[in-house]
Amino acid sequence: MSVSLFDLTGKRALITGSSQGIGFALAKGLASAGASIVLNGRDKDKLATAAQAFQVRGIEVSTLSFDATDHGGVRTAIDDFEAQIGAIDILVNNAGMQHRAPLEDFPADAFERLLQTNIASVFHVGQAVARHMIKRKSGKIINVASVQTAVARAGIAPYSATKGAVGNLTKGMATDWAKYGLQCNALAPGYFDTPLNAALVSDPTFSDWLEKRTPAGRWGDVEELVGACIFLASGASSFVNGHILYVDGGITATL
């Protein structure tokens, strides 16, 4: 297999929620494969700081600030970008949040925020970008799912529900849009040391449990998601559609 299959030169990738954590790491990874990068987030200051980290390395980067939970705002931002700057060839739907509480005490407002941030945003941004991809008969959509797409853990039932929905929405995107030349897949990280998991990383009891539970015996490093993302963004995955790719050190493979 030629390495050119993984070359993203000439492609433009939009990564939502990319001012930090997994989104930032995936943006760097796609840039390393040749893609020009569009960073997204709601906090314009954090977004500018993230963009500067790319610019000092000579990497082509743009920023596009919008709230991924605002359907109208997303549509306007994407349409304006496509008209004024150019095509978005790759979309990584990464924006997400977490809230931990026993299910019997889970706050209703937190549940609604999870639904909007983790699943509605995938619909809003995915639809807005796909409308343009469909016209071009080409495009890659990568939705960031989770090990919780397949399994559950105490205290995060609503989060698990949203990530399960991300997995099935990904399959639905592939079912509807593959005929237009789009490949729509999901990247499902296991437990990675990120700001979203800071509370767990700092808990020795949880880390000990995780290391024993995971066949690889450790937390993941966000850089270990890059190869899978490049694969799903590139010509190497031209006949891969509706797939959920788990990058989890084997945690979903074993009891």
C-alpha positions as CSV (number, residue, x, y, z in Angstrom):
1,M,0.0,0.0,0.0
2,S,1.4,3.4,-1.0
3,V,1.9,6.0,1.7
4,S,0.3,8.5,-0.8
5,L,-3.1,6.9,0.2
6,F,-2.7,8.8,3.5
7,D,-1.6,12.1,2.0
8,L,-4.0,15.0,2.8
9,T,-2.1,17.6,0.8
10,G,-4.6,20.0,-0.8
11,K,-7.4,19.0,1.6
12,R,-9.0,21.3,4.2
13,A,-10.2,19.9,7.6
14,L,-12.6,21.5,10.0
15,I,-12.3,20.1,13.6
16,T,-14.9,21.2,16.1
17,G,-13.9,21.8,19.7
18,S,-10.2,22.0,18.7
19,S,-8.7,24.6,20.9
20,Q,-7.5,21.9,23.3
21,G,-7.5,18.2,24.1
22,I,-8.3,15.5,21.5
23,G,-9.5,18.1,19.0
24,F,-6.3,20.0,19.1
25,A,-4.2,16.8,18.8
26,L,-6.3,15.6,15.8
27,A,-5.9,19.0,14.1
28,K,-2.1,18.7,14.5
29,G,-2.1,15.2,13.2
30,L,-4.2,16.1,10.1
31,A,-1.8,19.0,9.5
32,S,1.2,16.6,9.7
33,A,-0.4,14.6,6.8
34,G,-0.7,17.8,4.7
35,A,-4.1,19.1,5.4
36,S,-4.8,22.8,6.0
37,I,-6.7,23.3,9.3
38,V,-9.8,25.1,10.4
39,L,-10.0,25.3,14.2
40,N,-13.3,25.8,15.9
41,G,-14.5,26.7,19.4
42,R,-16.8,29.1,21.2
43,D,-14.0,30.8,23.2
44,K,-12.3,33.1,20.7
45,D,-9.3,33.8,23.0
46,K,-8.6,30.1,23.4
47,L,-9.1,29.6,19.7
48,A,-6.6,32.4,18.9
49,T,-4.0,30.8,21.3
50,A,-4.5,27.4,19.6
51,A,-4.1,29.0,16.1
52,Q,-0.9,30.7,17.2
53,A,0.6,27.3,18.1
54,F,0.1,26.2,14.5
55,Q,1.3,29.5,13.0
56,V,4.6,29.5,14.7
57,R,5.3,26.1,13.1
58,G,4.4,27.4,9.7
59,I,1.2,25.4,9.4
60,E,-1.7,26.8,7.4
61,V,-4.6,27.4,9.8
62,S,-7.9,29.3,9.9
63,T,-10.3,29.8,12.8
64,L,-14.1,29.6,12.6
65,S,-15.8,30.4,15.9
66,F,-19.4,29.2,16.2
67,D,-21.5,27.4,18.8
68,A,-22.0,23.9,17.5
69,T,-25.3,23.6,19.3
70,D,-26.8,26.5,17.4
71,H,-28.3,25.1,14.2
72,G,-28.8,28.5,12.4
73,G,-25.5,29.8,13.6
74,V,-23.7,26.7,12.3
75,R,-25.4,26.9,8.9
76,T,-24.5,30.5,8.5
77,A,-20.9,30.1,9.5
78,I,-20.3,27.0,7.3
79,D,-22.0,28.6,4.3
80,D,-20.1,31.8,4.6
81,F,-16.8,30.0,5.0
82,E,-17.4,27.8,1.9
83,A,-18.4,30.9,-0.1
84,Q,-15.5,33.2,1.0
85,I,-12.6,30.8,1.8
86,G,-13.2,27.5,0.1
87,A,-14.3,23.9,0.4
88,I,-14.3,21.9,3.7
89,D,-13.1,18.4,2.5
90,I,-12.9,16.8,6.0
91,L,-15.0,17.3,9.0
92,V,-14.1,16.0,12.5
93,N,-17.1,16.4,14.8
94,N,-15.2,16.5,18.1
95,A,-17.0,19.0,20.3
96,G,-18.2,17.4,23.5
97,M,-18.7,17.6,27.3
98,Q,-19.0,15.4,30.3
99,H,-21.0,15.5,33.5
100,R,-20.8,12.9,36.2
101,A,-23.5,12.1,38.8
102,P,-25.5,9.1,39.9
103,L,-28.3,8.6,37.4
104,E,-31.0,8.9,40.1
105,D,-29.7,12.3,41.0
106,F,-28.6,13.5,37.5
107,P,-29.7,17.1,37.0
108,A,-32.1,17.5,34.1
109,D,-30.4,20.7,32.9
110,A,-27.1,18.8,32.7
111,F,-28.8,16.0,30.7
112,E,-30.1,18.6,28.2
113,R,-26.6,20.2,27.8
114,L,-25.1,16.7,27.1
115,L,-27.7,16.1,24.4
116,Q,-27.1,19.4,22.7
117,T,-23.3,19.4,23.0
118,N,-22.6,15.7,22.3
119,I,-25.2,14.7,19.8
120,A,-27.2,17.6,18.4
121,S,-23.9,19.3,17.5
122,V,-23.0,16.3,15.3
123,F,-26.2,16.7,13.5
124,H,-26.0,20.5,13.1
125,V,-22.4,20.6,11.8
126,G,-22.6,17.4,9.9
127,Q,-25.6,18.5,8.0
128,A,-24.3,22.0,7.2
129,V,-21.0,20.6,5.9
130,A,-22.5,17.6,4.1
131,R,-24.8,19.9,2.0
132,H,-21.6,21.2,0.3
133,M,-19.8,17.9,0.2
134,I,-22.9,16.3,-1.6
135,K,-22.7,18.9,-4.3
136,R,-19.0,18.0,-4.9
137,K,-19.7,14.2,-4.6
138,S,-16.8,13.9,-2.1
139,G,-16.1,14.3,1.6
140,K,-15.0,12.7,4.8
141,I,-17.0,13.0,8.1
142,I,-15.4,11.7,11.2
143,N,-17.5,11.8,14.4
144,V,-15.7,11.4,17.7
145,A,-17.5,8.7,19.6
146,S,-16.2,6.8,22.7
147,V,-15.8,3.5,24.4
148,Q,-19.2,4.5,25.9
149,T,-20.7,4.1,22.4
150,A,-20.5,0.3,23.2
151,V,-20.4,0.1,27.0
152,A,-21.5,2.0,30.1
153,R,-19.9,3.0,33.4
154,A,-21.6,4.1,36.6
155,G,-22.2,7.8,37.0
156,I,-22.2,8.7,33.3
157,A,-25.3,7.1,31.9
158,P,-26.5,10.2,30.0
159,Y,-23.0,10.6,28.5
160,S,-23.1,7.0,27.4
161,A,-26.5,7.6,25.8
162,T,-25.2,10.5,23.8
163,K,-22.2,8.6,22.6
164,G,-24.3,5.6,21.6
165,A,-26.4,8.0,19.6
166,V,-23.2,9.4,17.9
167,G,-22.4,5.8,16.8
168,N,-25.9,5.3,15.3
169,L,-26.0,8.8,13.7
170,T,-22.7,7.9,12.1
171,K,-24.3,4.8,10.6
172,G,-27.3,6.9,9.5
173,M,-25.0,9.5,7.8
174,A,-23.2,6.7,5.9
175,T,-26.6,5.1,4.9
176,D,-27.9,8.4,3.5
177,W,-24.7,10.0,2.1
178,A,-22.5,7.2,0.8
179,K,-24.3,7.3,-2.5
180,Y,-23.0,10.9,-2.9
181,G,-19.4,9.9,-2.4
182,L,-19.1,10.7,1.3
183,Q,-17.4,8.4,3.8
184,C,-18.9,8.9,7.3
185,N,-17.2,7.0,10.2
186,A,-16.6,7.4,13.9
187,L,-13.4,7.4,15.9
188,A,-14.0,6.0,19.4
189,P,-11.3,6.8,21.9
190,G,-10.9,4.8,25.1
191,Y,-9.5,6.5,28.2
192,F,-7.1,9.3,27.3
193,D,-5.4,11.9,29.4
194,T,-7.3,15.0,28.4
195,P,-8.9,18.0,30.1
196,L,-12.3,16.2,29.9
197,N,-10.9,13.3,32.0
198,A,-8.8,15.5,34.4
199,A,-10.9,14.4,37.4
200,L,-10.3,10.7,36.6
201,V,-6.6,11.1,35.8
202,S,-6.0,12.7,39.2
203,D,-7.9,9.9,41.0
204,P,-5.3,7.2,41.9
205,T,-8.1,4.7,42.6
206,F,-9.6,5.1,39.2
207,S,-6.3,5.1,37.4
208,D,-5.3,1.9,39.1
209,W,-8.7,0.3,38.1
210,L,-8.3,1.5,34.6
211,E,-4.8,0.2,34.2
212,K,-5.9,-3.2,35.4
213,R,-9.0,-3.2,33.3
214,T,-7.3,-2.2,30.0
215,P,-5.2,-4.9,28.3
216,A,-2.6,-2.3,27.3
217,G,-2.3,-1.5,31.0
218,R,-2.3,2.3,30.8
219,W,-4.0,5.6,29.8
220,G,-3.9,6.5,26.1
221,D,-1.9,9.4,24.8
222,V,-3.9,11.7,22.5
223,E,-1.2,11.4,19.8
224,E,-2.2,7.7,19.5
225,L,-5.5,8.8,18.0
226,V,-3.8,10.5,15.1
227,G,-3.1,7.5,12.8
228,A,-6.7,6.3,13.0
229,C,-8.0,9.8,12.2
230,I,-5.6,10.2,9.2
231,F,-6.8,6.8,7.9
232,L,-10.5,7.8,8.1
233,A,-9.7,11.2,6.6
234,S,-7.7,9.9,3.7
235,G,-8.1,7.9,0.4
236,A,-7.0,4.8,2.4
237,S,-10.6,4.5,3.7
238,S,-12.4,5.0,0.4
239,F,-14.7,2.0,0.9
240,V,-15.0,2.3,4.7
241,N,-18.4,3.7,5.7
242,G,-20.5,3.6,8.8
243,H,-17.7,2.1,10.8
244,I,-16.9,2.8,14.5
245,L,-13.1,2.5,15.0
246,Y,-12.2,1.9,18.6
247,V,-8.8,3.1,19.8
248,D,-8.9,2.0,23.3
249,G,-6.0,-0.3,24.3
250,G,-8.4,-3.3,24.0
251,I,-10.8,-2.3,26.8
252,T,-13.9,-3.1,24.7
253,A,-12.4,-6.4,23.6
254,T,-12.3,-8.1,27.0
255,L,-14.2,-8.6,30.2
